[in-house]
Amino acid sequence: MIHSTAGGKLKEYGYYDIAKVEYLDTQEKAFVLCTLSDIKEGDIVLVAFSEFEEREAKVLRIDKHVHEQNFPLPIKRLKKIVRKV
């Protein structure tokens, strides 16, 4: 079946800045969404871990302008950097 005749829309994929961080309390590494432009490697940031909890993390690397389809994890499931400490 052709998708356009089924009444659906094709998803428009976006480009995002993704940071790899290491949480300071557990030394666990994770990928997070970096929405702030002034973040660079080595910065200490706060990551929104849940609605009521923020955790400090060190930025290990930042990948700029990553296409959503080329990233192995769903973008909507990534935690976000709240601010720089």
Secondary structure, 3 states (H helix, E strand, C coil): CCHHHHCCCCCCCCEEEEEEEEECCCCCEEEEECCCCCCCCCCEEEEECCCCCEEEEEEEEEEEEEEHHHCCCCHHHCEEEEEEC
